[in-house]
Amino acid sequence: MYIIIAILLFGILIAAHEWGHFIAARLCGVTVHEFAIGMGPQVWHKEGKKGTVFSLRALPIGGFCAMEGEDTESDDPHSLNNQGFWKKIFVFAAGAAMNFLVGVLIILILNFQAAGFLVPVAAGCAPEFESVNGAALVEGDVFYSINGSRIYLANDIDLLLMLAKREPIDLVVLRDGEKVEFHQLAVGTFSDSEGNPYEGYGFYRSAVVKEATLGTRLQYTWYNSIDFVRTVWFSLKMLVTGGAGVNDLSGPVGIVSTINEVGTQSASIADALANIAYFGAMIAVNLAVMNLLPIPALDGGHIMFLIVSTIAEKLFRKKIPMKYEAAINMVFLILLMSLMLFVTFNDVMKLIPKGGAQ
């Protein structure tokens, strides 16, 4: 059942993305030839108003919103290439914006079910902490940031400490509404709350529950959404710096497998659906951020080419022919599809039980 839900979730996110492009195109007066969910041969289609064909295609991967003048020059005044700079930006960015809005909406719905929200606070610090660092954390100090990165949610502390890799950290807490800063806290040998020695930063953690009012529900919906965006950037940084490899990436197969795992390990069907919805919100925000990266074949790549072309036209009084952009997009599309095939193969191999002695 959860695998079916995962596939439906993918379909909804793809439909939302393409619907964003479609609505933006319609608002800007751009002709849309086809709005499709899936790829490959058509299994169903219907012609709507203004000649747009709405279709479902055989392969449940991706989708598209085919607009006049999107990839080739067109003399039609209703083509995308004949629209102004900001209209083009609006159309290209609308898919990612819709994914982000879907993610925010899911989080908001889940937060309206919440009885309260956890706020990470200090439960004091080790007896040795003050002598090592010159000041002590006080019970009830609210964790605000680590190494300049805001702590929005209780589990952010674990993430930010992991990224610190046990190097010295700059910690900021709120005490009676005022910021208190601790610089270059280093890992050392401290006593835990029971007096036993351990290796760490020397502060103790706890959490208090913040009442779920309308204001806090909206606040934590925004916090969660921004936290998802930041997590994507952290992941990209780890890929670039070598902190993570291609083998750590997950494609559709891996994500469906994870969703199935989340569902089956939940205590009840209601919990499973809530956990899957939360995971779906994270994927939606992920898609929004990734699609806006300045990589050819992605929405961000279209925006990048548009900016470069506009600057070139202003400087040299000559437009860059769209055929060059189309050729570069095709090359990167093949590269991205190859990467997706590799990641999918890798996901499948992870699902195959490893042999060994019994």
Summary of the structure (lengths in Angstrom):
residues: 358
radius of gyration: 24.7
end to end distance: 31.6
largest distance: 78.1
contacts: 1051
relative contact order: 0.12
helix: 53%
strand: 22%
